Amino acid sequence: MSHQTIVIGAGLAGLSAAYELVRAGFDVQVFEARPRVGGRAHTVQLNAGQYGELGAEFVDDNHTALITYATELGIQLDPACKFPDDLYWFIDGMLHNRMSLTEEQSSALDNLYAKLQSLLEEQKDPQQTLDEWLNVQPIAPFARRIARWLASSLFATDPELIGIGFFAYLAGIGNRGCNMRIRGGVSRLADALAKHLGNRIHTRTPVRCIQQIDDTVSVSVETPSGLVEVVAHSVIVTLPWSVLRHISIEAPLIDAQREAISSLAYGGVVKTLLQYPHRFWSKPNFGIVLLEGEYQAIWEPTFAQMGTEKILSCFSGGTRSLKLCEQAGDLALAAVHTVYPNAPKIIASRSHDWSADEWARGAYCYFRPGDLHRFDPHLTPPAGRIFFAGEHTAPVEYRGYMEGAIRSGQRAVQQILNLLSV
Ligand SMILES: Cc1cc2nc3c(=O)[nH]c(=O)nc-3n(C[C@H](O)[C@H](O)[C@H](O)COP(=O)(O)OP(=O)(O)OC[C@H]3O[C@@H](n4cnc5c(N)ncnc54)[C@H](O)[C@@H]3O)c2cc1C
C-alpha cells in the first residue's frame, strides 16, 4: 500500500506539497474549506476581460521556485516594476522617486538601509519595535517617515507592533531589482497545479479536528452529510496559524510549538480594485505609489492587459485596514483622488478584507519583538506524523510571499521522504 497523505488547505503551499507528493507516487487527498483553490492567491475578473488580484500579485526575480513551476506549467510572467526607479512616494502633494529626492533625503535613506543591513548581519532580534528603534537611532526624519510607511505598505502592520529584527529584512528587499506578474493572474498558477491533482482535491470541505493515534493521523472533515473521519499515514497542515489556532490538534506538539501556533502575529490588509474607463495618469506603467493615509499604496495591475479600461489596485495595511469596513471603496477612491484629483468615475470595483476572511484571519505573518528568535525553531519541525507548511514556515526572507508558500510545501514533502527513508 502506498503512503497516504492528507494535505490540509489548497493554497500554494498545499497545492505544491500535493503536486510533489503525486510526483513521488504518494496517495494524496487535499481538503480545502473554500469553494476554490489558491487561498490568498485570488484573481478576480472585472469588466472588459480585465482582471486584478485581491491577494498576492508580484513575483520577485529571485522567486525561483515559483518561476520554475510557472515554466513547467506553461505560465508566462510579465515585467511589472523596476526598482528603485518605479517606487514613488507621494510627499507634500508631489510624486518623488529615488532620482528626484534631494541629496539629504537620499543619504538619509542610505543610512537607514545601512543600519538595517548591519542589524540583519548581526542576526539579532532585539526586544524593540520599529517605532522604539527609530526613536533611539540617529536617523533623519525623512527616513523615519519612510520606514514607518513601509511597515504598513509592505509588512501589513504598524511600526508600534513589528519587531525591528524582522523589519530589518527590508534591507534585503530594498536591494531587489525588479518584479513580475503572472499573465492571466496568480490563480492561473493555483489552477494549473490543481489540474494535475484532479479529484484528489475536495473543496468546500473544512477540516475541524486533527488527531494522531499511534502511527496514523485522523482528520475530521465537514461534508454536507456531516463530519467524516479520514485516516492517513501523515498530514501536511498548511493553514495560516491565525486559523489553525481555532482547530483542535491532538498530537505530540511541544509547548513551544503550541505557543507559536497560538500567538504568531498576522497583519491586516484590505485590497481594493478600482476599474476606470481609461488611463488618466501620464506614465503608462506608473510603478508603485506609496502615500500616507487609509490606503498606503496604489499601482496599476493592467499595464500588460488589453483594453482601454484600466484598474488601480489600492492597498491598505496594518491596523488602519481593520477600520475601513464598508467604507473601503469610498476611502480607496479618496486615496486615488489625493494623487490624481481629476480621476474620472469608476466603472467597477472589488474589495477584500483578509482579516475578516474566516479562512485567512489576516494577510500574512509578521514577528513582534523577540518572536523571530522565539518562534523560528518551532515553525518547521513535525509533531509526530503532522507536518507543517505555509508561508509562515518558509525561510524568513520568503515569508509573506507565494515563493515562501511553495518552498514550504516542497520542504514538508522532503521531511516526509526523509522520515520514510529512515
Ligand atoms: C493582500 C495580499 C497581498 C499579497 N501580495 C503578495 C505579493 O504581491 N507577492 C507574493 O508573493 N505574495 C503576496 N502575498 C502573500 C501570499 O498570498 C501568501 O504568502 C501565499 O499565497 C500563502 O499561501 P499558503 O498556501 O501558505 O496559505 P493560503 O493561501 O492561505 O492557503 C491556506 C488554505 O487553507 C484553507 N483553509 C483554511 N482553513 C481551513 C480548514 N479549516 N480546512 C481546510 N482548508 C482550510 C484556506 O481556504 C486556504 O485556501 C499577499 C497576500 C495578501 C493577503
The ligand as an SDF file (V2000), in Angstrom:
LIG
                    3D

 53 58  0  0  0  0  0  0  0  0999 V2000
   -3.3920   41.2980    0.1890 C   0  0  0  0  0  0  0  0  0  0  0  0
   -2.2210   40.3740   -0.0070 C   0  0  0  0  0  0  0  0  0  0  0  0
   -1.2220   40.7340   -0.8790 C   0  0  0  0  0  0  0  0  0  0  0  0
   -0.1450   39.8700   -1.1090 C   0  0  0  0  0  0  0  0  0  0  0  0
    0.7940   40.2140   -2.0390 N   0  0  0  0  0  0  0  0  0  0  0  0
    1.7410   39.3230   -2.3770 C   0  0  0  0  0  0  0  0  0  0  0  0
    2.5970   39.5720   -3.4770 C   0  0  0  0  0  0  0  0  0  0  0  0
    2.4930   40.5970   -4.1600 O   0  0  0  0  0  0  0  0  0  0  0  0
    3.5320   38.6210   -3.7840 N   0  0  0  0  0  0  0  0  0  0  0  0
    3.6310   37.4450   -3.1010 C   0  0  0  0  0  0  0  0  0  0  0  0
    4.4830   36.6190   -3.4560 O   0  0  0  0  0  0  0  0  0  0  0  0
    2.8220   37.1900   -2.0510 N   0  0  0  0  0  0  0  0  0  0  0  0
    1.8810   38.0900   -1.6720 C   0  0  0  0  0  0  0  0  0  0  0  0
    1.0140   37.8140   -0.6620 N   0  0  0  0  0  0  0  0  0  0  0  0
    1.2540   36.6290    0.1770 C   0  0  0  0  0  0  0  0  0  0  0  0
    0.7680   35.3260   -0.4710 C   0  0  0  0  0  0  0  0  0  0  0  0
   -0.5590   35.4730   -0.8720 O   0  0  0  0  0  0  0  0  0  0  0  0
    0.8510   34.2170    0.5560 C   0  0  0  0  0  0  0  0  0  0  0  0
    2.1450   34.1610    1.1260 O   0  0  0  0  0  0  0  0  0  0  0  0
    0.5560   32.8420   -0.0320 C   0  0  0  0  0  0  0  0  0  0  0  0
   -0.4550   32.8850   -1.0060 O   0  0  0  0  0  0  0  0  0  0  0  0
    0.1580   31.9330    1.1200 C   0  0  0  0  0  0  0  0  0  0  0  0
   -0.0850   30.6310    0.6530 O   0  0  0  0  0  0  0  0  0  0  0  0
   -0.3600   29.4810    1.7240 P   0  0  0  0  0  0  0  0  0  0  0  0
   -0.6420   28.2670    0.9460 O   0  0  0  0  0  0  0  0  0  0  0  0
    0.7180   29.4750    2.7330 O   0  0  0  0  0  0  0  0  0  0  0  0
   -1.6700   29.9660    2.5160 O   0  0  0  0  0  0  0  0  0  0  0  0
   -3.1540   30.1530    1.9590 P   0  0  0  0  0  0  0  0  0  0  0  0
   -3.1240   30.6610    0.5910 O   0  0  0  0  0  0  0  0  0  0  0  0
   -3.8770   30.9360    2.9810 O   0  0  0  0  0  0  0  0  0  0  0  0
   -3.7030   28.6560    1.9330 O   0  0  0  0  0  0  0  0  0  0  0  0
   -4.2990   28.0380    3.0410 C   0  0  0  0  0  0  0  0  0  0  0  0
   -5.5790   27.3840    2.5720 C   0  0  0  0  0  0  0  0  0  0  0  0
   -6.1920   26.7230    3.6610 O   0  0  0  0  0  0  0  0  0  0  0  0
   -7.5900   26.8820    3.5420 C   0  0  0  0  0  0  0  0  0  0  0  0
   -8.2160   26.6430    4.8380 N   0  0  0  0  0  0  0  0  0  0  0  0
   -8.3050   27.4690    5.9020 C   0  0  0  0  0  0  0  0  0  0  0  0
   -8.9250   26.8530    6.9240 N   0  0  0  0  0  0  0  0  0  0  0  0
   -9.2050   25.6050    6.5130 C   0  0  0  0  0  0  0  0  0  0  0  0
   -9.7960   24.4730    7.1290 C   0  0  0  0  0  0  0  0  0  0  0  0
  -10.2510   24.5010    8.3900 N   0  0  0  0  0  0  0  0  0  0  0  0
   -9.9220   23.3340    6.4170 N   0  0  0  0  0  0  0  0  0  0  0  0
   -9.4740   23.2710    5.1260 C   0  0  0  0  0  0  0  0  0  0  0  0
   -8.9130   24.3070    4.4940 N   0  0  0  0  0  0  0  0  0  0  0  0
   -8.7580   25.4580    5.1850 C   0  0  0  0  0  0  0  0  0  0  0  0
   -7.7450   28.2890    3.0420 C   0  0  0  0  0  0  0  0  0  0  0  0
   -9.0110   28.4880    2.4580 O   0  0  0  0  0  0  0  0  0  0  0  0
   -6.5960   28.3860    2.0500 C   0  0  0  0  0  0  0  0  0  0  0  0
   -7.0140   28.0220    0.7400 O   0  0  0  0  0  0  0  0  0  0  0  0
   -0.0710   38.6480   -0.4070 C   0  0  0  0  0  0  0  0  0  0  0  0
   -1.0810   38.2840    0.4740 C   0  0  0  0  0  0  0  0  0  0  0  0
   -2.1540   39.1360    0.6770 C   0  0  0  0  0  0  0  0  0  0  0  0
   -3.2400   38.7060    1.6290 C   0  0  0  0  0  0  0  0  0  0  0  0
  1  2  1  0
  2  3  1  0
  2 52  2  0
  3  4  2  0
  4  5  1  0
  4 50  1  0
  5  6  2  0
  6  7  1  0
  6 13  1  0
  7  8  2  0
  7  9  1  0
  9 10  1  0
 10 11  2  0
 10 12  1  0
 12 13  2  0
 13 14  1  0
 14 15  1  0
 14 50  1  0
 15 16  1  0
 16 17  1  0
 16 18  1  0
 18 19  1  0
 18 20  1  0
 20 21  1  0
 20 22  1  0
 22 23  1  0
 23 24  1  0
 24 25  2  0
 24 26  1  0
 24 27  1  0
 27 28  1  0
 28 29  2  0
 28 30  1  0
 28 31  1  0
 31 32  1  0
 32 33  1  0
 33 34  1  0
 33 48  1  0
 34 35  1  0
 35 36  1  0
 35 46  1  0
 36 37  1  0
 36 45  1  0
 37 38  2  0
 38 39  1  0
 39 40  1  0
 39 45  2  0
 40 41  1  0
 40 42  2  0
 42 43  1  0
 43 44  2  0
 44 45  1  0
 46 47  1  0
 46 48  1  0
 48 49  1  0
 50 51  2  0
 51 52  1  0
 52 53  1  0
M  END
$$$$
